[in-house]
Amino acid sequence: MTQSELGLIGEHQRSNWIRLRTMILLRWVAIVGQITAITVAQRVYNLQLEVGLCYLAVGVSIVGNLIAIFVFPENKRLSETENFLMVMFDLLQLCFLLYLTGGLNNPFSLLVLGPVTVSASVLTLRSTLILGSTALILVTLMVNYHLPLRTLEGFVLRLPDIFIFGQWIAICIALLFTSVYSRRITREMHSMSEALSATQMALARAQKLNDLGGVVAAAAHELGTPLATIKLTSSELVDELEDNPDLREDAQLIREQADRCRDILRSMGRAGKDDLHMRQAPLIEVIREAAEPHQDRGKEIFIESGPGPDGDNGQPQILRRPEVIHGLRNLVQNAVDFARTSVWIEAVWTNELITIRIVDDGRGFPPHLIGRIGDPFVRRRRGESERKARPEYEGMGLGLFIAKTLLERTGAELNFANASDPYLSESVSGEPKGALVELIWPRAVLTPTPQEQGKGFGDNQPFEI
């Protein structure tokens, strides 16, 4: 699924998040404000208004709210079309009131920004463009077409033409700016929310797979006894049914199937114990485990390790945390995706730090995107040559975001760079000159505590039938 499709789905989902009750409450607030403004203008400032038409406009809103309250349930979620129609109604009602009360001479004309801002936050781009265009047209018409504001003595209250023009320009700019700003911020927030949800799902899946090994080991152990009983009973039946060939064959079949179940459970038990007990492993083995799914994708993966300047020669044992394995796997996948022939993974440790560098021989990160790497749904346009070479790839940056989030959760610091200038002429493949990802952990957060290091797993309980 492409980024545009995800964005379209997200917009429709957001429009369905708004409750009818919320829109009704906002409209009641607007109604109270409109009635207050009309009353104060008429009674305090003695302005001559078309009171009947003004209260008619407000009354239509009141009737609409009452119908919505009595017809629809309180928990109703508005669809895209229903949301659009409600916001459009509010915009038209407000502009009609402004027409009756001086147009852009009315200081409340700035309230036109409200419905358009709401639409930009929750509606699709098409609906937002329609509402924004309608607001711009109505505001433009109100420059010349409106009922004047008159005092009790009959004087017309109006701003100088230059101020009216300035008011029109200000409202038009504000409509465009607030719409774009509100829409951009809302999309950014929801993109981050969706990407974080994907991260949580990936981590939960890894944790479930890890826990499944323990369940398999326990099941294999617990089923050993009943299988042994089945085999023992079937063996006795085979001996006792020598004079009944048909029943003897059935008993032999039962014994053979019990043996088969034993073999299956034995292999499952070993795998389960591996997942259950191998809570820590040498650093290089964890890296191999992360890179293993990408070993047979046509690219060479070289793994190197060694101590740093003040590191000991002994390779550190680190915790096999799902976040570390899954995050490293995503980074290796990204390197393999963009490498030409080779990927290098280098692990270095000191007494204080553990560092892993992943480098490929591809073109590297686009320089203008290096500062944004790790943000969700960020991708660059691919050239025609790259589309032909890798037509199946349609990345959106979500994998790097998940990897960055998971690894930073474990205490890692990630740095993204290029091993060489991507704009230089291409050199021979097989050189580490492409994208470089460096991960740095404090050694204490990855290595087990002395209590965990000295803790034994206990004796395995083999089951033999």
N, C-alpha and C positions, 0 to 999 in steps of 0.2 A: 504494500500500500504506500502511495507516494505522500509527500508532505502536504500537497494541496488537498488530497482526499482526506487526510487526517484533519486538516484545518477545517474543511467543509463539515465533516462529521462533528467536530468540536463545536462549531457555531450552532448547528441545529440542536445539539445537546444542551448548550448554554441557554438557548431560547426556551427550552422546555423546563429549565430549572426555576423560572419565575412563577411564583404562586399568584393566582388571581387576587387573593386577599392582600398581597403586598401592593399591587397596582391600585386596588380600591382604596387602601389606606392613604397612599400618596395622592390620589385624586381628592379625597376628603380634605387633606391638608391644603391642596390648591383651591378647593371650593371655599374653605373658610377664609383663606387669604384674599380671594377675589371679592367675596362679600364685604370683608372688612375694608378693602381699598375703595370699593364703590361707595360704601356708607360714609367713610371719612371724607372722601372727595366731595360728596354731596352736602353733608351736614356741617362739616368743619370748615371747608374751604369754599362752600357755596358754588361749586362748579355745576354748570347746566349740562347734564348728561342725558342721553337717551336711556333713562332708567328702565323703562319697560323692556327694551331690547337687551340691555345688560343683564337684567335678572332672567330673561328668557334664556340667554346663553348659559348662565350659571345653572338654571333649572334643568336644562338638558343634561348637564353633567350629573346633577343630583339624581334625575330619573334613571340615567344609565347605571349609576352605582347601585341604586335600589334594585333594579332588575337583576344585575349581576349577583347581588347578595341573596335574593330570594330564589333565583333560578338555578344557580350553580352551587355545588358544595364548596365548603371553605377551603378544602385541601386541593382544589383543582389546580393543575399546572397548565399554563397557557402554551399553546402550540406556537410555532413561528408565525403563522398567519394571524392568530388571535392577538399575539403580542404586537404585531405590526399595526393591526387595525386600531387597537387601543391607543397606542402612541400617536398614530395619525389623527385620531379623534381629538386627543388632547391638544395637539399642535393646531388643528383647525379652530378649535374652540377658543384657544388663547389668542390666535391671530384675529379672530372675529371680535373679541373683546377689545383688543388694541385698536382695531379699525374704528370701533365706536367711541374710543377715548383718546383720540389724538394721534394715532399711529406712532411714528418714531419720536414725536414730541412727548410721549408718555415715557417716563423713566423706567417703567416696568417692561419695556420692550425687550430688555436683555433676557427676560425669562424664556424667550424663544429658544435659548441654548439648552434648556432642560430636556425637552423631549428628544432632541437630536443626540445629546450626550448619552441618554438612556439607550437609544437605538444602537449607537456605536458600541456600547458595552455588551449588549446581549443579543442583538439581531445579526443576521447575515449581512455581508457586504452589499448585496443587492437591495435589501430593505433599507439599509443605512443610506445608500446613495439616493434612493427615492425620497426618503424623509428629508435628507439634507437639501436636495434640490427643491423640494416643495417649500421648505423654510426660506431658502434664498429668494425664491420667486415671490412669496408672500411679503417678505420684508422689503423687497424692491418695490412692489406695488404700493405698499403703505407709505412710501416716500411722498407720493402725490395723491393717493386715494385714501382718504380717511375723514372722519367727522371731526371738526375742530373742537378744541376745549374752550368753553366760554365761561366767563365769570358771571356773577349775578347781574352785573351792570351791562353785560353784553360784549365785554372785551374778549378778543381771541388770544389765547395763550399759545404762543408758538416760538420755537427756537429759530435763530437766524439760519439761513440756508446753508452756510458753511458748517454749522454745527450739526444740522440734519445730515449733510453729506458725510461728516466725520462719524456720526452715529451709525449710519448705514455701513460705512467701510469697517468700523470696529466690530459690528455684529457679524458681517460676512467673514471677516478674518477669524473672529472667535468661533463661528460655526465650523469653519474648516479646521482650525487648530485644535479645539476641544474634541472634535470627532476623531481626528487622526490620533491625537494623544491618548484619548480614552481607549480607542480600539487597540492601539499598539500596546499599551500597558496591560489591558485585559488579556490579549493574546499571549503576551509574555508570561503573565501569571499562570494562565491555564496550560501553556506549553510546559512550564516548569512543573506544574502539578501532575500533568500526564506523564512526564518523564520520571518524576519521583515515584509515581505509582508503578511504572514499569520496572524501576530499580527494586522496589520492595517485592514485586512479584518474582523477579529473578533471584533475589536473595532467599525468598521463602521457598522457591523451587529447589534451590541448592540445599537448603536446610532439610527439606522433606526427603530428598534423595539420601542425605546423610543419615537421617533417622531411620529410613527404610532398611538400611543395612542392619541396624540393631534388631528390627522386627524380624527380618529374615533369619538372623542368627538364633533368635529366641524360638522362632517357629521350628527351625531345623532341630534344635535341641529337644523341644517338647514333643515333637512327633516321633522322635527316635524310639521311645518306649512302646507306644501302641504298634508301630511297625514291627518291632521285634516280636511282640506278642502274636501279631498276624502271621509272621513267618514261622514262628515256632508251632503254632496251631496247624498251619497248612502243611508243614513237614510231617507232623504226626498223622494228619489225615492221609497223606500220600502213602505212608507205611501201612495204615490200617485198611486202605481201600484197594489192595492189590487184586482182590477178586472182583472188583467193579471198575473196569477200565474207564468208563465214561466219567464217573465221579472222580476217579484218580487224576484224569487229565484236567478237570476243573481245579482240583486242589493244587496241582503243579502250576497251573496258570496263575493262581492266586500268589503262590510263592515267588514266581518270576516277577510279577508286577510289584510285589513288596520289595524285591531286590532292586528293581528299577527306581522305585520311590526313594530307597535308601541312597542310591547313587546321586539322584537329583538333589536331595536334601543335603548330602555331603558337600556337593559343589556350591550350593547356595549358602550353606553354613560357613564355608571358607570365605566366600565373598562378603557375607554379612559380618564375620569377625574382622575382616580387613577394614571395612568401613567403620565398624564399631570401635575397634581398638587402636587403629592407627591415627591417633589424635595429633601426633607430631611426626615429623620426618626431616631428613636432611634438606637443606635449602635447595640443592640442585634437583632433588627428587620432586619437590613441590613444583618447581619450574617445569620439569619434564611432564608432570601430570597435567599442568595447565596447557602446555603446548601440544600434547599428544593428539587431540582431535584434528590438528592442522598439519600433521607430519606427512600425510599422503595427498596433499593438494598440489603437488607439482613444484613446490618450492623447497629448497634446502634450508633447514633450521639448524643453526650451529649454537650450541650452548656451552659457554665457558664460565669458569668460576675460579676464584682465588682470593687470598687475603689481601687487604690493603696495607698501607705502610706500617700501621701499628696493630694489625690484626694477627691473631694466632693462626697456626696452620690447620687447626681442626675446623672442619666445616660445621657451621652452627646448625643445631636442630631447631626448627621453627614449628609453630602450631599450624596444623592444616585447617586454617579457617576458611569457610566457604567464600567469604568476601574476597580473600586474597586470591584463591584459585580462580574464581569466576572473573574477577577484575583483570588478572593477568591473561586469562584466556581471551577476553575481549580485545586486549591490547595486541596480543599475538595475532589474533584474527585480522585486525586492522592492518598490521604490518604485512601479513601474508597476502591480503587483498591487493595491496599496492606495490608489493615487491615485484621485481622482474624475475630474479632467480633465487635470491638468498635473503635470509633473515638471521641476524645475530642477536643472541641473548647473553648478556654478560652480568654475572653476579659477583659483587665485591663486598667484603665485610671487614669491619674494624672492631675494636672493642666497644665502640659507641654506636656505630651505624651499620645498616645493611642497605646496599645500593644495588638496584637492578636496572640495566639499560637495555632497551630493545631498539635495534636499528635495522633498517632494510636498505635495499639498493634501488628503490624506486625514485620518483621525482621529488619526494618530500612534501611537507605541508605547504600550501599556498601562503606566501609571506603575509598577505593581508588578512588571513584568517587565524594566524598563530595566536593572537590575543584572545580569540573567541573559542578556541578549541576546548571542548568540555561542556559547552553550552548545548542544550538539547535542540534538535531540529535545525542544525546548521550544516549546510552542505554547499559545495561550490559547483558551478557549472562545469560539465565535462566537455572536453573538446571532442571533435568527431573521431579522431584517432583513438582516443581512450574509449569512446563508446563502442567502436568496432573491436577493440582488444578485450574489453570486459563488458559485454552487453548485458550480463545478468546482474550487474552491481547497481544498486539504487540506494545508496546510504543516505541517512539523514542526520548523522552525528549522534544518534541515540545510544549506539553501542559505546562510544567514547564517553558519553555522559554517565552511563551506568557504571563503566569501569572506574571513572574518576570518582564518582560518588562512593562506590563500595570501597575503593582503596583509601580514600581520605578518611573514611569511617574507621579504618584500622590504624590510623595515625600516619599514613604515608603523605609525603610531599611530592607532587607530580610536576615535572618540567617538560615542556614540549619545545622542540627546536628542530633545525635541519642540520644534518651532518655536513652538508655543503650547500652552496648557493644553487637553488633550483633553476635559476635562469642561465647558468653556465651550460655550455654544450654538453650533451650526454657523453659520458665516458663508458668504458667497458663495464658490462654487468658483472656482478660478483664483488663489488666494492661497497663497503658500508658508507654510502653517501646520501641516503634518502632521509626519511623522517626518523627522528630520535626522540624516544620517550624515556625519561629518567625518573625512577621511583626511589625515594629515600625514606627509610624508617629508622627511628630510634631502635636500637637492637633490643631493648628491654620489652617493647610492645609485641614483638614477634616470637621471641624465645620463651619457652615455658619457665615457670618459676622453679627454684630448686626442689620444692615439694612435689611438683608435677613431674620433674625429671626423675626423681627417685621412686615415684609411685609405680608399682608393678601392675601388670594387667591381670595377674592371676593365672591359674592353670586353665587351659582349654579343657573342656569336657567332651572328649570324643565319644561318639556313639557307634558301636559296632553291633551288627546284627548277625 
